Amino acid sequence: MSILIPILGDQLSLGLSSLSGQHRNDSVILMVEADEETTYVPHHKAKLAYILSAMRHHSDALRKAGWRVDYVKLHDPENSGSFTGELARAIERHHPGLIRVTEAGEWRVKAMLDSWSDRFDVPVEIVPDTRFLASHAEFETWAEGRKQLRMEFFYRDMRRKSGLLMDGDKPVGGQWNFDSENRKPAKNDLLIPKPLHFAPDDITREVIDMVEARFGDHLGRTAVFGFAVTREDALKQQAYFLDHALPLFGDYQDAMLTGEPFLWHSILSPYINSGLLDPLELCREVEARYDVGKVPLNAAEGFIRQIIGWREYVRGIYWFAGPDYVDRNELGATRDLPSFYWTGKTDMHCMREAIGQTLEYAYAHHIQRLMITGNFALIAGIDPKQVHEWYLAVYADAYEWVELPNTLGMSQFGDGGMLASKPYASSGAYINRMSNYCSSCRFDVKQRTGPDACPFNALYWDFIARNEGKLRGNPRMAMPYKNWERMSDSDKSALRTSAGQFLERLG
């Protein structure tokens, strides 16, 4: 019996579950560049170039491994524009007795896969994605009946399950979390590591040319494109991070510096989320570096927590919350996303830095996303669905299952605390403490009101005031509300007036 195995653009793993146990001589792999996948949000041009080039290179790797691959390119004149349409054409070409596919990564694609059984007169087998530590059922079992869902407790279970950084049934070092040691600001240093840059080969250059011709009106640039597009090159970046950046990743993972978009971050998330790198394999490499004394415990634990803790947790939340999660808006934020999110043209230096590097590289690290662009959107009352769609469009590592909970839940508190225990809102003081952005800004971070004051300051207190009915009862918000109560009526009025004037200009 011939088996047709569709592989999606975020399933670029040679060990994919749909391939497991299948014989190469009676299987055909179907890979499709579909117009519906490139346009459902206006993806950054570098993101499109990365995914499409990685897909083409992965098809070559599959062929070298002995698989037959039926690959449909975007500009193929017969391309129907949808994966389902191309599956229909592939069925006519190959007459399979079975369609076998690894489960979808997001609700939209799940609906597509679920429709195939009714549409085609061919049995469809959907198998679990084994590239994650926790299955959907395992997360649901963990979550059911809990009054609150908190990543820290889920993370401990994942440590126990994986055995990573464990000493028997106890955590190495005597504690689960070393986050308190990982909040140091950084200084400009000639020794800051630079991630590897991979010059585009012929396949990538062909893809870039196509992206520029077909999606020229999308944001971003491809002129500085340097992503790895093969597993071999992704492994090179992994090794570079482990050797040169991981030892100080823990200390400076929350730091931000003007002109330094990467600092000690791994730049591995695009490769993990598309399948070129194995997350558990990477975590074991990190643990091995700690075991031989090359990496301090706070760095090893901090990085592993991002992978088997946070990454696994947001996936669990995404599927547990359901397809209507995207429409949640607990704080009733309705303001439109400002145009400078698409251009980077703003006098706020921190926003200009974070958005500017996003447009340049399709990348910003997690604190820039959470505490700069996300924080501003939160305290300015931007519609969280618009914020979500922006994040999904602009980052090379953004797939809805990982991006939506991080944006709507963690960053915008749109789910009312399902994901995060409090809103991650701050004034300019946090940004000043963790970066050197404020020293280059036309606004004064020490002023709270007036035309020269840092907009984050008045907007923060306006956020506190206008959401008092929903946030005052949150134990982690007790201190901000005590501070608000201590202010005089005139100070409160001045802050809210200043915020209102800024928001009016923003509109």
N, C-alpha and C positions, 0 to 999 in steps of 0.2 A: 504493500500500500504506500502510495506517495503521500508525503506529508509536506504541507506548506507552512513555513514558520515566519510570520511577520515579525520584524524587529523595528521598534520605534526609535526615535531620535535620542531618547534618554536611556537607551538599553544597549550601549556600545561596549558590552562585556563579553569576552570570549567564553566565560563560564556562565552565561545567562541560563536561567532555569529552563526555558523553552528548548534549549539545545541539549540539555542534559539527557543522556541515554538514547539520543537519536542517532541513526546511522546516516552518514554523509551520502551514501549512494542512493538512498530513496527519500532524501529531503531536499527541499528548495527553500532558501531564505529569501524573503521579499523585503526590500528596503525602498522607501518612497520619500522623495522630497515633495511634499504636498503644499499647495498654495494656501490651503486653509490653516496650516500650521505656521506659516511664515507671516500671516497677516491678521490673526485674531486679536493681537495688539500690535502697535507699531514698533516692533523690535529694533533695538540698536543694531546698526549695520555690522558692527564687529561681532555681536552675538550671533546674528544670522550666519556670518562668514565662519565663525568658529563651529557652530553646530553642523552646518552643511559640509564643511571640509572634513570635520571629524567623522561624519557619516561615510563620506566617500573613502577616506583612508581605512575606516573599519571594514568596509566591504572588501577592500583589498586584503586586509588581514584575515578575514574569514575565508577568502578564496585560497590564500596561502596555506591555511589550516585544512584545506581539503573540502570545504563546503561549496555547493553551487549557490550562487547569489544572483537573483533577479533584481537589478537596481534601476529605479525609474528616476531620472533627473528632472529638475523643476522645468527646464526649458524643452523637455521632450514634447513634440507637437501633439502626441496622443495622450499626454498626461491630463487626467480628468480634473485635477485640482484637489481631490480628496483622497484620503487613505482608503476609505471604503470603496470608492470608485476604482482605485487601482487594484484593490484586492479582487474585485469582480473581474477585471481584465486578466489578472494573474490566474484566477481559477479557470478561465477559458484557455489560457496557454498551457497550464500544467495539469489540469484535471485531478486535483488532489482528493484523497480519500479522507483527509483530516486536516483541519487548521489548528495549529498548536501555537499559543501565544502567551508570553509572560504578562501578568496582570498590569493594568494601567497605573500610572503614577498620579493621575488626577481624575476628578469626577467627570469632566468633559470627555476625556478619552475613554473612561470606563463605559460611559453611555454608548460610545461608538462600538467598543468591543462587544458589549452586551447585545447590540442590535444584529450582529453578524449571524447568530443562530437562526433568527427569524428570516433574515434576508436571503441567506444562501442555503442551498440544498446540500450542505457539507457539514458534518459534525465539527463543532468548535470546542477545543479544550483550552481553558484559561488556567494557567498554573501560577502559584504564588511566586512573588519576587523574593528570592532568597538572599539578595544583596543587603538586606536589613537584618538587624539583630532581633527585633521584635516584630512578630506578625501582627496583622490587624486584630485577630482574635485574642492574642496575648495582651495587646494594649487595652482592648475593650474589657477583658477580665480584670486587668489592673485598675481601670478607671471606674467600673460600675460600683455604685454604692458609696463612693468617696464624696464627702461634702465639698472638698476642694481638690483640684488637680494641681500638683506642684511638681515641677521638673526634678527638683532635688531628690525626691523620694523615688521617682521612676529611675533616675540616673543611678542610684545606689543598687537598684535591682539589676540594671544592665551591667554594672561593675561585677556583681556577684555572678551573673549569668556568663559573662565573658571571661572572668578571672583576671581582667586587666587591673594592674596595680593593686592586687589583693595579697594579703598575707594570711592564708587560711580563709576564715570568714570575716576578717577585719581588713580595713583599708591600710595599705602601706603608708607609713608615716603617722598613723594613729588618727587621722581625720580624713573625711571624704572630700573636702573642698578647701582649696588654698586661694580662693578668689581675693581674699583680703590682701594678699601679697602681690596681686596682679593689677595694681592701679597706679603705677608710677608714670608721671609725665616724662617725656623724652626731650633730649636736647639735640640740636643739629650736630651730627657726627659724621665724619668722612667714612667711618666704618659701618654705617648702616648698610645692610646687604641689599643688593638689587636682584630681583628675580631674573631668571634666565629669559632671554628673548629668542624666540625661534623664528628665523627668517622664513617667510612663506616659500614653499616649493611650488612646482608647476600646478599641482592640483589646487592648492590654496589660492594661488594667483588667479586661476581660472574662476574659482568661486568668488573671490573678491570682485573681479571684473563684472561678474553676473549680478552680484549684490548691488554694486554701484549703479549698474544700468537699470536694474529692475526695481530697486528700493532706494533710489537716489533721494527721495523726499523724506526718508526716515532719518532720525537723529543719529548723531555720532560720526565717528571717523573710522576708516580702515587703514589710513596711511601709516599708523604706528602699530598695525596688527602684529602681535608676537606670541599668540597663544600656541601651546602645544596642541597638535591635532592628531597625534598617535599615542598609543599607550607607552611606547618606548620613550618618547619625549616627555610625556607626563611623568614617567618614572624618574627622568633626569631632574625635573623640577622638584619632585618629591625628595630626592636625595640631596639636592641643593638646600632645600629648606631644612631638612634634618641636620645637615652639616653646619650651616651658616646662620640660620635664623632661629631655629627652635630653642637654643639655650637661653635666649633673651625674650622669646615670645611671651612667656608668662609675665615678666616684669612690665612689658610695654604694650600689652595687647589692647589697652584702652587709650593709648597715647595718640596724639595727632600733631602733625607738623606741616607748616606751609611748604609746598613743593615736594613733599614726600608721600606719595600715595600708597606705598606698600609697607614701609617700615619693616617690622619683623614678622609680618603675616605670611602665611604659606602660599597664597594664590593657588590653592589646590581645589577649591570648591567647584569651579566649572568642570574639572576632570572627574571629581567624585560624583557629582550630580548627573553627569552624562554617562557615566559607567566606565570611563577609561581607567580609573583607579578604584581599588577595592578599599572601602573605609575601614574594615576590621583589620585587614592586612597592614594598612597604614598605622593604625593604632598600636599594633604589635611591634612595628618598627620603632615607634616613639617609646614604647615601654622598654624595648631592648636598649635604646640609647640611655635611658635612665638607669637600667640595671648595671651598665658598665661604667657609670659615672660621667657620661658625656653631657647629660642634661639634668638640671635640677628638678626636684619633684614638683615645684609649683608650675614649671613650664610643661612638664609631661602631663600632669593632672589637668591643667587648664586646657590643653589642646584636646586630650582624650574626652574631656567633658563636653567640648563643643561637638564632637562626632557622635559618641554613643549616648551622650546625655541629650544635648539640645537638639541635634539633627534628628535623632530617632523620636524625640518627644514631640516636635512640631509635626512630624509625619503622623504620629498617632493622633494628635489633636485634629489634624486636617480631616482624617477619615472618620474619627469618632464624632465630630461636630456635624458632619453632613453637608450636602451640596448647598444649603441655604446659608452656610457660614459667611459666605462672601457678602451677603446683604446686611449683616449685623452692623448696628450703628448706635451703641449704647449711649453715647454722649450727645447724640443728635447733631453731629457736626455736618454742616451743609455748604460751607464756603467752597467755591471752585478752586482747584489747584492753580496757583499763580503761574503765569507764563514763564517766569524765570527758571522754573524746574526744567523746562525744555531748552532753555538758552544759556543758563548760567549767568545772565546779566542782572546782577544785583549788587548793591553797595555793601551788603553783609558779607564780610570777607570769609567767614566760616562756610556760609552757604555757597559762595562762589568757588571756594576750594573743593568742597565735596562734590558739587554738581559739575564743576569744570573737569575734574578727573574722571567723573562718571561718563561724561560725553567723550572724553579722550580715550578711555581704556575699557569702558563697559564694566568698571570695577570701582567699588569703594569698600572699605572694611567695615566690620559690624558696628563699631562705635560711631563712625561717620553716618551710617544709615540710621542707627537708633537715636543718637543724641544730637545730630545736626539736622539732616533733612527730615527725619521722622519727628524729632522733638518740635521743630518749627511747625510742621503740619498739625501736630497735636494741639499745641497751645494757640495756634491761629484758628483752630476750628475747621480745618479742611475736611471735606467729605472723605471718609476713610476708603471708600471704594475707588475714588479717583486716585488716592495715594497708592493703593494696591496696584492699580493698573499701570501707574508710572513705574513702580519698582519692578513689576513683571516685565515691562518693556525694556528697561535700560540696563539690566545687569546680566552678564553672560552666564551666571550660575543660577538664574531665576527660573524655576519651574513652580507652578502654582502650589503644589503640595508643601514646598518648603518656604516659598515667599509669602503666601497669603497669611498663615498663622503668625509669622514673624512681623508682618506689616500691620494687618488689621488687629491682631491680638496683642502682640508684644509692644509694638510701636504706637499704635493709635488707640489702644484700650477699647476697641470697637465691640469686643465680645463681653465687656463688663467685668473682666477678671477671670474668665475661664482659663486663659493661658498664663497671664502674669498677675502677680499679687497686688500690683499698684500701677498707676500710669507712670511711664518714664518721661516725666516733664521736668524741665529745669530752666532756671534763668541763665543769663550769660556767665554766671560765676563758675558753673561746672565746666563750660567750654574754656574759660580762661585758665582754670586749674589743670585741665588735661591737654592743653594745646598751647601753641604760640600764635594762634589765629588772631586773637584780639589785639595784639600789638601792631598789626598791619591793617586794622579796620578803621574806616572813617567814623564809625560809631564808638562811643566811650562806654566800655563795659561797666564802669563804676557809676555811671549815671543811670537813674531808674526812669526818669521822665524827661520830656522835652525832645526837640528835634534831633539832638546829637546823642541821645541815650541809646544804648544797645536795645534793639527792639525785643530781644528775648526777655528782658527784665519786666517791662510792663505787660507783655503778652502772658508771661508766666502767672503773674498775680491776677490778671483778668481771667485766665483759665481756672485758677483756684476759685475765684469768686463766682463765676457763672456756672460752675459745676458743683457748687457746694451741696445741693440737694442729693446728688448721687455719690459724692466722694467723701463727705465728712465722716460717714460711718466706717470708712476703711481704716483699720488700725495703723497702717503704714503711712497714712496721710494725716495723722494726728498732729505732728509737729508743724507742717505748713499751715494748718488751720489755726493752731495756737499763735503762730507768728502773724497771721492775718488779723486775728482778733486784737492783738496788741497794737496794731497800727491805728493812728488817728483817722477820723472820718475824712479829714482833708487829704491825708496821704492816700487813702483808699480811692477817693474820688480822682485825685491827680493821676494815679496809676491806670485806672480804668479809662479816664479821658484820653491819656496818652496812647493806650492800646487801641482805643476806638479810632483815633485819628490815624494811626498807622494802618489799621485794617481798612479804613476808608480809602487811603491812598493805594493800598494793595489791590483793592477791587477795581 
